Amino acid sequence: MLLFDPLLSSDIYRYVWDGRVQAAGINPFRYFPADETLAFLRDETIFPHINRADTAVTIYPPVAQFFFLIVTRLGENVTVMRLALLGCEAVTVTLIMLLLQRTNRPVTRVVAYLWHPLPLWEIANNGHVDALMVALMLLGLWIALTGRALRGAVVITFSVLVKPYAAPVLAGIWRPWDVKMPLVVIATVALCYLPYLSVGSGVLGFLTKGYLTEQGISGGNDLWLLSLWRLVFGYHEGDVAAYLALAALALWFTGLSVARSSHHSIASSLADINMLLLLTLLLLSPNYPWHFLVIMPFVALCGSAPGWAVSIGALLLSEQLDWDFYIPRIVSKSILFGGLFLACAFTAWRARMQRTADSGASQ
């Protein structure tokens, strides 16, 4: 995949640009790439490919920004950035194998990650920074699940400050009434944002100034479950706020249930986290396939049918492909998440049949 320029996304050009801007001593949350203040940084290789160059400051949180700065000191080009992200993937693969050993599962299950088309395309070719998020998430999990929960929480928080999709993982290592972990998480977030606070609330970047609208979240157009509701019952004022409130409550109570679970083995914790991430993806229903990379390690670690359904189905969201036909997003998402529901039903049925067989054998 490294032999081809990024085919399905231009995000990696923004990564290189953000690193270059920081190296010049400028806060990447301050100016649009097309701002004349940054004209002296433009070139013919990176700048022409930056998306939203004249409408958006960077959206990427501080740990991603640290990474961009460090990598671009080695080389301000797409190849170096992709090689660095493949280095992150090497960390992920190593941690998957360590966790498989720790849970007494065959290490060869790692091929479920290595041979999967989603990371092949979205990391090796498109070079998405989600590779860093996944590596930090797994490293934090390894640290936490081997007895150092607070240190693990810090590393997982780093992963959240690359992409927020890793946030539900914290529920898998937190225990109710443990006030130290939330305080550590808050302190970590504050310290990481500190170098960029010269722009005030601008550190939230494009997230609050267009991204939520662009992704159909503010209007609810691309929230799959809400879209299905609207197809049946029509639009209602305030339905987006109601949906987001219900989604937050669902995630909160599911996370609390996981945190209060009496089964705290590594295998059960990984299964609980897998479930939490699947629920998050269902409720938020992202528009791009690389947002589903967060679930990829659990395809190898847990091997669940829902994980396979979502990770393979995510490829349907590659709308930039030069196809001769167009699939409406509601259709592709219905196939994707409908497959998730069918996989969950199949898993529940198989578990029930296994319990029935075990009960019959014991009698």
Buried (B, 14 or more C-beta within 10 A) or exposed (E): BEEEEBBBBBBBBBBBBBBBBBBEEBBBBBBBBBEEEBEEBBEEEBBEBBEBBEEBBBBBBBBBBBBBBEBBEEBBBBEBBBBBBBBBBEBBBBBBBBBBEBBEBEEEBBEBBEEBEBBBBBBBBBBBBBBBBBBBBBBBBBBBBEEBBBEBBBBBBBBBBBBBBBBBBBBBBBEEEBEEBEEBBEEBBEEBBEEBBEBEEBBBBBBEBBBEEBBBBBEBBBBBBBBBBBEEEEEEEEBBEBBBEEBEEBBEEBBEEBBEEEEEEBBBBBBBBBBBBBBBBBBBBBBBBBBBBBBBBBBBBBEBBBBBBBBBBBBBBBBEEEEEEEEEBBEBBBBBBBBBEEBBEEBEEEEEEEEEEEEEEEE
